[in-house]
Amino acid sequence: MSAVAVERLTKVYKGTVAVDGISFRLAPGTITGLLGGNGAGKTTTIAMIMGLVTPTAGRVTVLGADMPKERYRVLHRMNFESPYVDMPMRLTVRQNLSVFAQLYGVSDIGGRIASLASDLALDEFLDRPNGKLSAGQKTRVSLAKALLNHPEVLLLDEPTASLDPDTADWVRTKIRRYCVEHQTTVLLASHNMTEVERMCERVIIMKKGKIEDDDTPYALLERYGWHTMEEVFLDVVRGRTAEHAP
């Protein structure tokens, strides 16, 4: 069974088609990149997978549950991480993680926070207010929040945005290791093409609500005749097809 199955998914907002009949399946334990320019439909697609937005047409299933109708069955088995979603500034890191752990139904909250703090190097600022953290520290805390409930499906939106190359590489390594060790299915929305090349075994490229291409990074580089995913991405968003690649 696919961890995530998207079938002819469509979303229309007041006459504007945000997502236009897309279909794909994500196998358990895989990392897939979801690419596209601004307005391509990535965020709406992720929102429908999470069960936050009801499709106009089509269907989404996550771990066998029909979203959003049956989202209550799987919410405790999935999670979302984005540096653009901040946690309460006045609460300490420990307090924030404790609140979310209670919401996720984590049994041993203290033990889980301690384990994540050790793995993600949070110990030195666990009792510091979230508002006093650096961008890199906030990203690590956000990742810890997303991993609190041992998710089987993890949705990531620009997980290393605004990070320096060293910190970004550290975060990517942690995500990949977690995915391998726990067989977690990851859908990564990112504009960082280096990140996509390093992390993803498959890339789905969207444009104007449709899927323009879907393959492994290596196959896409071969098909478009380029050396980097950034060049492939620019070809797709600018309307240059693989058949006209150099």
C-alpha positions in Angstrom: 0.0 0.0 0.0 1.2 3.5 -0.8 1.9 5.8 2.2 0.3 8.6 0.3 -2.0 8.3 -2.8 -3.2 11.3 -4.8 -5.7 10.6 -7.5 -6.9 13.2 -10.0 -6.7 15.9 -7.2 -8.3 19.2 -8.0 -8.8 22.4 -6.1 -10.6 25.5 -7.4 -10.8 28.8 -5.5 -13.5 31.2 -6.8 -12.9 30.2 -10.4 -9.1 29.9 -10.1 -7.7 26.4 -10.5 -4.9 26.0 -7.9 -4.4 22.2 -8.5 -5.6 20.7 -11.7 -6.2 16.9 -11.7 -2.8 15.7 -10.4 -2.0 12.0 -9.5 0.9 10.4 -7.8 1.8 7.8 -5.1 4.5 7.9 -2.5 6.0 4.6 -1.4 6.8 4.0 2.3 10.2 5.1 3.4 10.9 7.4 0.4 11.9 11.0 0.1 10.1 12.9 -2.8 10.7 16.5 -3.8 7.7 18.6 -4.8 9.0 21.5 -6.9 7.4 24.4 -8.7 7.4 28.2 -9.0 5.3 30.5 -6.8 1.6 29.7 -7.5 2.3 26.3 -8.9 0.0 24.5 -6.4 2.6 23.0 -4.0 1.2 24.5 -0.8 -2.4 23.7 -1.8 -1.4 20.1 -2.5 0.3 19.7 0.8 -2.7 21.3 2.6 -5.0 18.7 1.0 -2.7 15.8 1.9 -2.8 17.0 5.5 -6.5 17.2 5.4 -6.6 20.9 6.0 -8.2 21.7 2.7 -11.1 19.8 1.1 -10.5 18.9 -2.6 -12.9 20.2 -5.2 -12.5 16.9 -7.0 -10.3 13.8 -6.7 -9.1 11.9 -3.7 -6.2 11.8 -1.2 -5.4 8.9 1.0 -2.7 8.9 3.7 -1.8 5.5 5.3 -5.1 4.2 4.0 -7.3 7.0 5.4 -9.4 9.1 3.1 -8.5 12.8 3.7 -10.0 15.0 5.1 -13.0 12.8 6.1 -10.9 10.3 8.0 -8.0 12.5 9.0 -8.7 11.7 12.7 -7.4 8.1 12.0 -3.9 9.2 10.9 -3.1 12.6 12.3 -1.1 11.1 15.1 0.9 9.2 12.5 1.9 12.2 10.4 3.4 15.7 10.9 4.5 18.9 9.2 7.6 21.1 9.5 8.2 24.6 8.2 10.5 27.4 9.4 7.7 29.8 8.4 5.4 28.5 11.2 6.7 29.8 14.5 6.0 28.6 17.9 5.0 30.8 20.9 7.9 33.2 21.5 7.5 33.5 25.3 7.4 29.7 26.0 10.7 27.9 26.4 11.8 25.2 23.9 10.9 22.5 26.5 7.5 24.1 27.2 6.7 24.3 23.5 7.7 20.7 22.8 5.7 19.6 25.9 2.6 21.3 24.7 2.8 19.8 21.2 3.7 16.4 22.6 0.4 16.5 24.6 -1.5 17.5 21.5 0.1 14.5 19.6 -0.7 12.1 22.4 3.0 11.2 23.1 3.1 8.8 26.1 6.6 9.5 27.7 6.8 13.2 27.0 9.9 13.9 29.1 11.8 10.9 27.7 10.9 11.8 24.1 12.0 15.4 24.5 15.2 14.3 26.1 15.9 11.9 23.3 15.3 14.5 20.6 17.3 17.1 22.5 20.2 14.8 22.5 19.9 13.8 18.8 19.3 17.3 17.5 21.6 19.1 20.0 19.0 21.1 21.8 20.2 20.6 25.4 22.0 23.9 25.7 18.8 26.0 25.0 16.0 23.7 26.1 15.0 26.2 28.8 15.5 29.3 26.6 12.4 31.2 25.3 11.7 30.5 21.6 11.9 34.2 20.8 15.6 34.2 21.9 16.7 31.5 19.5 18.7 32.0 16.3 17.3 30.9 12.9 19.3 27.7 13.0 18.2 26.9 16.5 14.6 27.5 15.7 14.9 25.2 12.7 16.2 22.4 14.9 13.4 22.9 17.4 10.8 22.9 14.6 12.3 19.6 13.4 12.1 18.2 16.9 8.4 19.2 17.1 7.8 17.4 13.8 9.4 14.2 15.0 7.8 14.1 18.5 5.2 11.6 17.5 7.5 9.3 15.4 5.6 10.2 12.2 5.2 7.7 9.4 4.5 10.5 6.9 6.4 13.8 7.2 5.6 16.9 5.1 8.4 19.4 4.8 8.1 23.0 3.5 11.5 24.6 2.9 13.1 23.0 5.9 16.5 24.7 5.6 15.4 28.2 4.5 17.6 31.0 5.7 20.2 28.6 7.2 23.9 28.8 6.5 25.3 25.9 4.3 26.8 24.0 7.3 23.7 24.1 9.4 21.5 23.3 6.4 23.6 20.2 5.6 23.4 19.1 9.3 19.6 19.4 9.2 19.3 17.5 5.9 21.5 14.7 7.2 19.3 14.3 10.3 16.2 14.2 8.2 17.6 11.6 5.8 18.9 9.4 8.7 15.5 9.6 10.4 13.7 8.6 7.2 16.0 5.6 6.7 15.9 4.4 10.4 12.1 4.7 10.7 11.0 4.1 7.2 9.2 7.5 7.2 7.7 8.8 3.9 8.8 12.4 3.3 7.3 14.9 0.8 9.7 17.9 0.6 8.6 21.2 -1.0 11.7 23.3 -1.6 13.2 25.9 -3.8 16.7 24.8 -2.8 17.8 22.6 -5.8 21.0 21.5 -4.1 18.8 20.2 -1.2 16.5 18.4 -3.6 19.5 16.7 -5.4 21.0 15.6 -2.2 17.9 14.4 -0.4 15.4 13.2 -2.9 15.2 9.9 -4.9 12.2 11.2 -6.9 11.2 14.7 -8.0 7.7 15.9 -9.0 7.7 19.3 -10.8 4.4 21.3 -10.9 3.4 24.2 -13.0 0.1 26.1 -13.0 -1.5 23.3 -10.9 -0.4 20.4 -13.1 2.5 17.9 -12.9 4.9 18.8 -15.7 7.5 16.1 -14.9 8.0 13.3 -12.5 11.2 11.2 -12.2 14.5 10.6 -10.4 16.9 13.5 -10.2 19.4 11.6 -12.4 16.7 10.8 -15.0 15.6 14.4 -15.2 19.2 15.7 -15.6 19.7 13.2 -18.4 16.4 14.1 -20.1 16.9 17.8 -20.0 20.6 17.7 -20.7 21.7 19.7 -17.8 24.1 19.2 -14.8 22.0 20.6 -12.0 18.4 20.5 -10.9 18.3 24.3 -10.9 18.8 24.3 -14.7 16.1 21.6 -15.1 13.7 23.6 -12.9 14.3 26.8 -14.9 13.5 24.9 -18.1 10.3 23.6 -16.8 9.0 26.8 -15.2 9.9 28.8 -18.3 8.1 26.3 -20.6 11.2 24.7 -22.2 10.4 21.0 -22.8 12.8 18.1 -22.5 12.5 17.5 -26.2 14.2 20.8 -26.9 17.0 20.4 -24.3 20.6 20.6 -25.6 
